[in-house]
Amino acid sequence: MPLDHNDQLTVLRDILSEHQLDCCGTVSECEQIERLVKSLLANSEVNAHVKQILPNIYAYGQGGKYSADLSAHISAHQSQLADWVNELS
């Protein structure tokens, strides 16, 4: 069963929140962030404000996927993670 855009936003928010709270994550979570963002950007039902922040979240996921030290990547983005979680709520 495919997720609708609200479910996708919830999953995205949950992953970002976990990264913020735990200061750690996995490459597969970063890949999931990329997939969710691509799907949300292509969906016409997604709020325009949300669409404005999605490219930054995509870049975060992509940076994490290719980072030699994922924990350091996540730590370096703590304030942005908090902002994104709030804006997606």
C-alpha positions as a Python dict, from the first residue, in 0.01 Angstrom:
ca = {
    (1, 'M'): (0, 0, 0),
    (2, 'P'): (157, 331, -105),
    (3, 'L'): (188, 610, 148),
    (4, 'D'): (2, 933, 85),
    (5, 'H'): (194, 1260, 117),
    (6, 'N'): (88, 1310, 481),
    (7, 'D'): (227, 968, 572),
    (8, 'Q'): (546, 1046, 380),
    (9, 'L'): (585, 1374, 569),
    (10, 'T'): (537, 1187, 898),
    (11, 'V'): (806, 932, 808),
    (12, 'L'): (1043, 1209, 695),
    (13, 'R'): (981, 1407, 1014),
    (14, 'D'): (1038, 1093, 1225),
    (15, 'I'): (1373, 1016, 1059),
    (16, 'L'): (1492, 1376, 1094),
    (17, 'S'): (1377, 1384, 1456),
    (18, 'E'): (1565, 1061, 1534),
    (19, 'H'): (1879, 1205, 1376),
    (20, 'Q'): (1839, 1520, 1583),
    (21, 'L'): (1775, 1341, 1912),
    (22, 'D'): (2021, 1052, 1875),
    (23, 'C'): (2295, 1232, 1676),
    (24, 'C'): (2334, 916, 1470),
    (25, 'G'): (2173, 745, 1175),
    (26, 'T'): (2233, 507, 887),
    (27, 'V'): (2310, 539, 519),
    (28, 'S'): (1980, 365, 443),
    (29, 'E'): (1796, 636, 639),
    (30, 'C'): (1973, 900, 430),
    (31, 'E'): (1867, 715, 114),
    (32, 'Q'): (1510, 701, 248),
    (33, 'I'): (1521, 1079, 308),
    (34, 'E'): (1617, 1125, -58),
    (35, 'R'): (1336, 900, -182),
    (36, 'L'): (1076, 1069, 36),
    (37, 'V'): (1183, 1418, -70),
    (38, 'K'): (1175, 1326, -441),
    (39, 'S'): (826, 1186, -404),
    (40, 'L'): (702, 1487, -205),
    (41, 'L'): (847, 1736, -453),
    (42, 'A'): (661, 1561, -735),
    (43, 'N'): (329, 1569, -545),
    (44, 'S'): (104, 1867, -624),
    (45, 'E'): (-81, 1829, -292),
    (46, 'V'): (225, 1920, -83),
    (47, 'N'): (220, 2268, 70),
    (48, 'A'): (436, 2525, -114),
    (49, 'H'): (619, 2620, 209),
    (50, 'V'): (716, 2257, 264),
    (51, 'K'): (835, 2230, -96),
    (52, 'Q'): (1071, 2525, -32),
    (53, 'I'): (1260, 2342, 244),
    (54, 'L'): (1264, 1998, 81),
    (55, 'P'): (1569, 2066, -143),
    (56, 'N'): (1776, 2146, 169),
    (57, 'I'): (1658, 1824, 332),
    (58, 'Y'): (1745, 1634, 14),
    (59, 'A'): (2096, 1783, 19),
    (60, 'Y'): (2129, 1678, 384),
    (61, 'G'): (2031, 1320, 299),
    (62, 'Q'): (2266, 1310, 3),
    (63, 'G'): (2552, 1455, 209),
    (64, 'G'): (2491, 1195, 477),
    (65, 'K'): (2482, 911, 227),
    (66, 'Y'): (2829, 1002, 99),
    (67, 'S'): (2980, 1118, 429),
    (68, 'A'): (3287, 941, 563),
    (69, 'D'): (3160, 1017, 915),
    (70, 'L'): (2781, 1013, 928),
    (71, 'S'): (2763, 1100, 1298),
    (72, 'A'): (2972, 1412, 1240),
    (73, 'H'): (2750, 1504, 943),
    (74, 'I'): (2440, 1471, 1162),
    (75, 'S'): (2600, 1668, 1447),
    (76, 'A'): (2694, 1949, 1207),
    (77, 'H'): (2327, 1983, 1107),
    (78, 'Q'): (2164, 1982, 1452),
    (79, 'S'): (2010, 2329, 1430),
    (80, 'Q'): (1880, 2267, 1077),
    (81, 'L'): (1733, 1932, 1184),
    (82, 'A'): (1543, 2105, 1465),
    (83, 'D'): (1415, 2370, 1223),
    (84, 'W'): (1307, 2112, 964),
    (85, 'V'): (1124, 1899, 1221),
    (86, 'N'): (937, 2210, 1340),
    (87, 'E'): (853, 2326, 988),
    (88, 'L'): (725, 1982, 887),
    (89, 'S'): (500, 1960, 1195),
}
